[in-house]
Amino acid sequence: MMIYKNSIFFIALIFISATIHAQQRGINWTADGLGYVKFKEGNIVRVDPRTDAETIIVKKETLTAAGAAGPLRVQSFDYSADKTKILLFANTVKVWRYNTRGDYYILTIASSSLKKIGAALPAQSLMFAKFSPDSKSVAYVSAGNIYAENIAGSQLKKLTNDGTRKLINGTFDWVYEEEFGCRDGFRWSPDSRQIAYWQIDATEIRDYYMLNTTDSVYSRVIPVEYPKVGEDPSPAYIQTVNIASGQIRRMGIDGDPRQHYITRMEWSGTNELIIQQLDRKQQESRLMYCNTTNGTSSTFWAENDEAWVDMNTDDPKGWSWINQGKDFLWVSEKDGWRHIYRISRDGKTVSLITKGNYDIEKIKAVDEVNNYIYFTASPNNATQLYLYRLSLTEPKSNPEMVSNNKLLGTHSYDISPGAKVALHSFSNHNIPPVKEWITLPDNTAFSKAKSIAATIKTDPNINVEYLQVTTDDNVLLDAWINKPKNFDPNKKYPVILYVYGEPATATTGDEYGAHSSYLYNGDMAADGYVQIAVDNRGTPSLKGAKWRKSIYRKIGTLNISDMAQGTKKLLEKPYMDKSRVAVWGWSGGGSSTLNLMFTYPDIFKTGVAIAAVGNQLNYDNIYQERYMGLPQENREDFVKGSPITNAKNLQGKLLYIHGTGDDNVHYDNAEMLLNELIKYNKQFEFMAYPNRTHNINEGPGTWQHLSTLFTNFIRKNCEPGGR
């Protein structure tokens, strides 16, 4: 799942939970679903959204450890099941993309006592600590091994002993985290007697070596276990460990572990696990039960696709059980649309809940009391998003729209457990974000004065037009045009195309703030630029599986053709200056920028490519093989779609930017492409940011420097203003 590949899009991750979970983002709902908990001025506070009344649950003085100068720097927290203790995650540090390593403390509420767990282990080394269901123990990962600690007696058990940098217990290697969203890799059993966990064996995975050349007079090697496309995956195993005896049992799962992935795993009973397995090409998904008593497994549900099987959910934690565990909800594209299915526990009874030729985006909540399932979708306009619901037991062909159908744009919802309360947010291209608290199922705002209807305002300075264009290949593409301020239709203006183009994200969502370059140091509209975006086939727009999967084995060709043809159609408008057309993008968008510059030099005169994959054979196996197949079978598709193949055709002005510490799109992409441009005497500008990652935002002054560099290059080579 390459959301991070387009990391500059600030995508809010919203999860639903019955407790306050340490690794969550979004609203920390209380268990009753009627309130939420937050940090405020160092205190832990419960908020009643109906009245905005705040009650301090834990005072900041209580969060001060013995001998400490001040309260803990707490990132998140979690209640024990019996609500007598709080697990605090503090002093956190980043592991690749997120702060998932740090120190954990247990606060006993009745006595206000604070105790550090894992005190004998290195500071800031604990990951994913969680209470056992019986509230008596805490388990966590440190340095590739799993530990369990009895809270009352402080007895510490090391449950695994073979963990290393590359033999990983209870968490994941780089590529599982990046592409499957897998980070927390262990689960307590319902009876608190066992822990099930992933073991990732990356010992055969070659390291990519990054160099830190600035923190010392001698360079330092930073190895990253990184399976490039065409390399076998890391074998993944599911194992259980008995807390009392320490006995470890490996589940017997069919298939060569070097040619399969295990992407999801949860307990489905006291001695039973449910898992999802994908084959290496990700064209077959199998759901299995594993018997933890004897280690046997059996498949009860499977689906296949000639391109790839879409992941059920972006959230790798939790299984959507309903009907007291007799059924579960599953999202599948097996009929050509992204739909919700209700599947019996044995897999023998399958019911389609969302019927019709439309896609759902995500399941947002399940309300079994009122017999509703809530989900987001956009049946009539893929650039927008709305909340719908259907009956769980008697679904109809036409879902009921919950969102106000007069508010055209993007609606988002964070819904409480039990679907009693929700925070509803809305925006579109010229309406800044507004929000309201609502009750469900009646969809009524808590306060009329604070409702969206009462607070919504249109931004008069936004001059964005949404439209569709038909290419010469007879493909209908969504697009938008952001016209300059003081627009004069009798003048011709320079054009800036923002691109991404790959299966991770689209660029034409109808939401506020997405229509002007965030990297430009100034106001592009005020400086007289027309800004545009075109959504090509292969992006994750809710237009059916055929739209999304048409890009299979065609990244770098089909998407580039669509973007070029769509832009060409837009350039027919008389106020667009065909002699001043620039394109820019980041990561996958950087790759698209290079391909557009090299393949369509007659259209694109200027380009800025940031953190681009210059050669598809350099990227990781999970992402690239999912969308392109195996290079052992169709290497020509990888070569044809790689910018490096057509670098010799560069004619315009190119600025290429890359961070030397990019663990995602490695710096070798830059240097290989530079060599190709040099070989053909192609003149260009290049900026390497020392030790910066894929985001290029580390270090003092970095973002300002990047923004200034981008802005100066655009102004110089694609001159602003109407003529």
C-alpha angles and dihedrals in degrees: 000000000000101000089129087056085073093037097152089071100087099222115187113227109214121187134180120228143163092215138035103267124202097226099042131114125201124039118354099220123200117242093256091056093231100101145013138226128229143163116260125174089339094308128109106238134189114216127202104210091200093065104009086236112159127209121190109231098175124018118223091240088065090056094063114106121219111282093009121132093222146354121308118272092241119192098180144338145206134208123229115244091254090050092231097111140039125211111214124202111206145159090031129188132195123262105193099307109356139039098255101142128070144092128317129208132186118221114199103209100206095052098028087227120155123207130179115226123212087026092157092057126081116285117265092012102113123102136190098354114185139174120251113246090253090054092232101106144030125215127196145158125251125175094343097312133100123235133187122202126194107226099209098044099026088229108165122205125189101213098185127034105180100071119130136155089282103028099065127190122191098001137046148257123253099272097047089053095046101043106026098032090237116154111130103061107179137067133196116232116244091252093048092236099107142033122212116204146167119250112200115198106203094157092113094045113105119235124240107217119222119188126223102204101164109056095064140018086250120058120245123217117228111194120205120190098229125164107210120212110288093028119113114260124248108270110249123205134185113221136172129211126201109228096212101042100025090228113158121207126187118214115239104233121177119245138046105295089215089061099042140059129216104211106168135028134169138154113266095180142354092283101017137084131196117211141175119223126191126193116236094264088048090230095121126051120190128187115207141180117223121203105218092197095066103007097242123142137197133191116233103167133031138168135182139201133188089225111027138313110248115235114257093231143353089233111081092192124081136021120236100238118173137171092045092305096308093112138020137202121244132182117219141163094207094123094045097268132078100254140165117244130192109218126188117236092256093047093238098110117056123178126185109224102180106051124187144050098304138092129238116218102204141341103248103182146341121223107188092172092064093028096241136137116197123206140160121242143149108212096168105032122026093200091064135059134209140174118251136173139200138185113270093217104031107029118183131212093248115054120217113251111228097182120082104268090209091064100079113196139050121341121188129186137195103196125196125236108283090021095259099130135021140182106227120199128185140182141148136187094292103020115081116225116289129176143191139183113243138183122230145253089017094050093222124155115239091225126025090202091056097038124117090248090059099042105036117120134178119229105231092197094066115094102179125152122198116206145148127238130198116220128216086260088060094248117146111223131188116232143163135208123207107198124208123262113266087022115198112196090204093064131074118234134197115255128224117194117199113204143183106153105173131105095268100076148349128232103211103073113143099236135119121273098018096103104069130060112264089197097056113103097225137007114313092193092052090048090057105258127143108220121202143173132193125196111220130199113278097045117119094256115146095253101115134281092278090063094047098042098043086091093065108133088356106088106138094025115047095035092046092050091051094049092047094047092045091051091048090055092050091049089064087079106105096231094059116093108222091195092061108051122141131180130196140172146156128240105331085012089053089055090049090049092054093047092049092048093048099040102036106032090151089067106031115054099168133032142177115197118187126192091344129178098238094180121028090210087068097061129089122283101235096056101034097042091047092060102025108031124231119323088219087067106032108013091152090070091056092048095045093050097046119101091222090067093065100030089113088070096064111134106153135065113289131189113189120192130185139162114234090215095054106138091181107049100021124228090242086077089064098045094046090051092046090054090053093049091047092050090060095041092245111165118221143143123253135189124188117193109210115240093344117143130225090290094052090211104115123109133034115301095005099122093044090050093049092048092048092048092050094046096048092049093050093047092048098046102029102035116215129236140052122285 
